[in-house]
Amino acid sequence: MMTSPVFKEIVIDDFELREIMGEPNKLAIQKVITHIDQHCRQFISQSPFIVISTSNANGSCDSSPRGDQAGFVQILDDHHLIIPERPGNKRIDSMQNILSNPNIGILFLIPGLGETLRVNGKAQIVKNPTLLEPMAVHGKTPLLGIGVEVEKCFIHCAKAFKRSRLWDPDSWFAKEELPSAANVLIAHAKQKNMTSEEMAERLKEGYTKRLY
């Protein structure tokens, strides 16, 4: 195990971890199912936003957001679903990970709902037109999709959302207090010759003209 001197005291094995955290209760164990039932179908059909987690063969991890109209993740049957790959920045980190390591985790969110749905399984990159064409938007069919063979589904409690007050507008920062994506990009990508206004306009163009 690689350790950092910054953290100084760390947990080194599962025994110690369980000794500190304790055992899960019966409900937490029994709630896991191995297929997409009617409850999962409703959740997925009402979710406009997901986070997918992947890792490559070396274990380097990545989490990536995906969003569209509610129900954009298509359920093919009780054990398979497909996520359309919409236009992005062409980094394709998630798909490259899948090529070397098919394990995937998906977190489904519904605005205003504290509970989330977690789905784990094995992923493949799909190019089958028969599956991709029904996911077309504005006449544009996704070039690829992420197909998932579901192994586990379970509801996750709302404690994180309660603590963070994520859906509570009263807890949100004022717009002028939020980080500037334009300024972050200029700094991180070392675009010293570009102004904040120019970068913001570039982002705006992508959001308005290249969503699909």
C-alpha positions as CSV (number, residue, x, y, z in Angstrom):
1,M,0.0,0.0,0.0
2,M,1.3,3.4,-1.0
3,T,1.1,5.9,1.9
4,S,1.6,9.7,2.1
5,P,3.4,11.3,5.1
6,V,0.8,14.0,5.0
7,F,-1.9,11.8,6.5
8,K,0.4,10.2,9.2
9,E,-2.1,7.8,10.7
10,I,-4.0,5.6,8.2
11,V,-6.1,2.4,8.2
12,I,-4.2,-0.4,6.7
13,D,-6.6,-3.4,6.4
14,D,-10.3,-4.4,6.4
15,F,-10.1,-5.8,9.9
16,E,-9.1,-2.4,11.3
17,L,-11.6,-0.6,9.1
18,R,-14.5,-2.8,10.4
19,E,-13.3,-2.5,14.0
20,I,-13.6,1.3,13.7
21,M,-16.8,1.5,11.5
22,G,-18.7,-1.6,12.6
23,E,-20.9,-3.9,10.6
24,P,-23.7,-2.8,8.2
25,N,-27.2,-3.4,9.4
26,K,-29.4,-6.1,7.9
27,L,-31.4,-3.6,5.8
28,A,-28.2,-2.3,4.2
29,I,-27.2,-5.8,3.1
30,Q,-30.6,-7.0,2.0
31,K,-31.5,-3.9,-0.1
32,V,-29.2,-4.9,-2.9
33,I,-30.9,-6.6,-5.9
34,T,-29.3,-7.9,-9.1
35,H,-31.7,-6.7,-11.7
36,I,-33.7,-3.6,-12.8
37,D,-37.1,-4.0,-11.1
38,Q,-40.1,-1.7,-11.5
39,H,-38.9,0.6,-8.7
40,C,-35.5,1.0,-10.4
41,R,-37.2,1.6,-13.8
42,Q,-39.2,4.4,-12.4
43,F,-36.1,6.0,-10.8
44,I,-34.1,5.7,-14.0
45,S,-37.0,7.1,-16.1
46,Q,-37.2,10.2,-13.9
47,S,-33.4,10.8,-13.6
48,P,-32.0,13.6,-15.8
49,F,-28.5,13.4,-14.3
50,I,-26.0,10.6,-13.5
51,V,-22.4,10.2,-12.4
52,I,-20.5,7.3,-13.9
53,S,-17.4,6.0,-12.2
54,T,-14.7,3.9,-14.1
55,S,-11.1,3.0,-13.7
56,N,-8.4,1.8,-16.0
57,A,-6.5,-1.5,-15.8
58,N,-4.0,0.2,-13.4
59,G,-6.8,1.3,-11.1
60,S,-6.6,5.0,-11.9
61,C,-10.2,6.2,-11.3
62,D,-12.4,8.7,-13.0
63,S,-15.9,10.1,-12.3
64,S,-17.9,11.8,-15.1
65,P,-21.3,13.5,-15.1
66,R,-23.9,12.8,-17.8
67,G,-27.1,14.7,-18.2
68,D,-30.1,15.0,-20.5
69,Q,-33.8,14.9,-20.5
70,A,-35.3,12.7,-17.7
71,G,-35.1,9.1,-18.9
72,F,-32.2,9.6,-21.3
73,V,-30.6,6.4,-20.0
74,Q,-32.5,3.6,-21.9
75,I,-33.5,0.4,-20.2
76,L,-33.2,-2.5,-22.6
77,D,-34.4,-5.3,-20.3
78,D,-34.1,-6.3,-16.6
79,H,-30.3,-6.6,-16.8
80,H,-29.2,-4.1,-19.5
81,L,-29.2,-0.4,-20.0
82,I,-27.5,2.0,-22.3
83,I,-26.2,5.6,-21.8
84,P,-25.9,7.8,-24.9
85,E,-22.5,9.5,-25.5
86,R,-23.4,13.1,-26.3
87,P,-20.8,15.5,-27.9
88,G,-18.2,16.7,-25.4
89,N,-14.5,17.6,-25.3
90,K,-13.4,14.3,-26.9
91,R,-11.3,13.4,-23.9
92,I,-13.3,10.1,-23.7
93,D,-11.7,9.2,-20.3
94,S,-14.6,6.9,-19.3
95,M,-14.7,5.0,-22.5
96,Q,-11.0,4.5,-22.6
97,N,-11.2,3.1,-19.1
98,I,-13.9,0.7,-20.1
99,L,-11.8,-0.7,-22.9
100,S,-9.3,-1.9,-20.3
101,N,-11.5,-2.4,-17.3
102,P,-15.3,-3.0,-17.8
103,N,-16.3,-2.4,-14.2
104,I,-18.6,0.7,-13.8
105,G,-20.6,2.4,-11.1
106,I,-23.5,4.7,-11.8
107,L,-25.2,7.1,-9.5
108,F,-28.7,8.3,-10.6
109,L,-30.1,11.6,-9.2
110,I,-33.5,13.1,-9.4
111,P,-33.8,16.9,-8.6
112,G,-35.4,17.5,-5.2
113,L,-35.0,13.9,-4.1
114,G,-32.5,13.1,-1.4
115,E,-32.2,9.4,-2.1
116,T,-30.2,8.2,-5.1
117,L,-30.0,5.0,-7.0
118,R,-26.7,3.1,-7.3
119,V,-26.1,0.7,-10.2
120,N,-22.9,-1.3,-10.6
121,G,-22.1,-3.7,-13.4
122,K,-19.9,-4.4,-16.5
123,A,-19.8,-1.9,-19.4
124,Q,-19.1,-2.1,-23.1
125,I,-18.9,0.6,-25.8
126,V,-21.8,0.2,-28.1
127,K,-22.0,1.2,-31.8
128,N,-25.1,-0.7,-32.8
129,P,-27.3,1.7,-34.8
130,T,-30.5,-0.2,-33.8
131,L,-29.8,0.7,-30.1
132,L,-28.4,4.2,-30.8
133,E,-31.0,5.6,-33.2
134,P,-33.9,5.7,-30.6
135,M,-31.7,8.0,-28.5
136,A,-31.4,10.7,-31.2
137,V,-32.1,14.3,-30.2
138,H,-32.8,17.0,-32.8
139,G,-32.1,14.4,-35.5
140,K,-28.6,13.7,-34.2
141,T,-27.9,10.1,-33.2
142,P,-25.1,9.6,-30.7
143,L,-22.0,8.1,-32.3
144,L,-21.6,5.6,-29.4
145,G,-23.3,4.5,-26.2
146,I,-22.1,2.9,-23.0
147,G,-23.9,-0.4,-22.5
148,V,-24.1,-1.7,-19.0
149,E,-24.9,-5.3,-17.9
150,V,-26.3,-4.7,-14.4
151,E,-25.0,-6.7,-11.5
152,K,-26.2,-4.6,-8.5
153,C,-28.9,-2.0,-7.8
154,F,-29.7,-0.4,-4.5
155,I,-31.2,2.8,-3.1
156,H,-28.8,5.1,-1.2
157,C,-30.1,7.1,1.7
158,A,-30.5,10.9,1.7
159,K,-28.1,11.7,4.5
160,A,-25.5,13.3,2.2
161,F,-28.2,15.5,0.7
162,K,-29.6,16.4,4.1
163,R,-26.1,17.4,5.4
164,S,-25.2,19.3,2.2
165,R,-28.6,20.9,1.7
166,L,-28.0,20.4,-2.0
167,W,-31.5,20.9,-3.1
168,D,-32.2,23.8,-0.7
169,P,-32.0,27.2,-2.6
170,D,-31.5,29.0,0.8
171,S,-28.1,27.3,1.2
172,W,-26.8,28.2,-2.3
173,F,-24.1,30.8,-2.8
174,A,-25.0,34.0,-4.6
175,K,-24.2,33.8,-8.3
176,E,-21.5,36.4,-8.0
177,E,-19.7,34.4,-5.3
178,L,-19.4,31.2,-7.4
179,P,-16.2,30.1,-9.0
180,S,-15.7,31.4,-12.5
181,A,-15.3,28.5,-14.9
182,A,-13.8,30.9,-17.4
183,N,-11.1,32.0,-15.0
184,V,-10.3,28.4,-13.9
185,L,-9.9,27.3,-17.5
186,I,-7.6,30.3,-18.3
187,A,-5.4,29.5,-15.3
188,H,-5.3,25.7,-15.6
189,A,-4.9,25.6,-19.4
190,K,-2.4,28.5,-19.3
191,Q,-4.4,30.6,-21.8
192,K,-2.7,33.9,-20.7
193,N,-3.7,35.7,-23.9
194,M,-7.4,35.1,-23.5
195,T,-9.6,37.3,-21.4
196,S,-12.2,36.0,-19.0
197,E,-14.9,37.4,-21.2
198,E,-13.5,35.6,-24.3
199,M,-13.4,32.3,-22.5
200,A,-16.9,32.8,-21.1
201,E,-18.2,33.4,-24.6
202,R,-16.4,30.3,-25.9
203,L,-18.1,28.3,-23.1
204,K,-21.5,29.9,-23.9
205,E,-21.1,28.9,-27.6
206,G,-20.5,25.3,-26.7
207,Y,-23.5,25.2,-24.4
208,T,-25.9,26.8,-26.9
209,K,-24.7,25.2,-30.2
210,R,-23.0,21.9,-29.4
211,L,-25.1,20.1,-26.8
212,Y,-26.1,17.4,-29.4
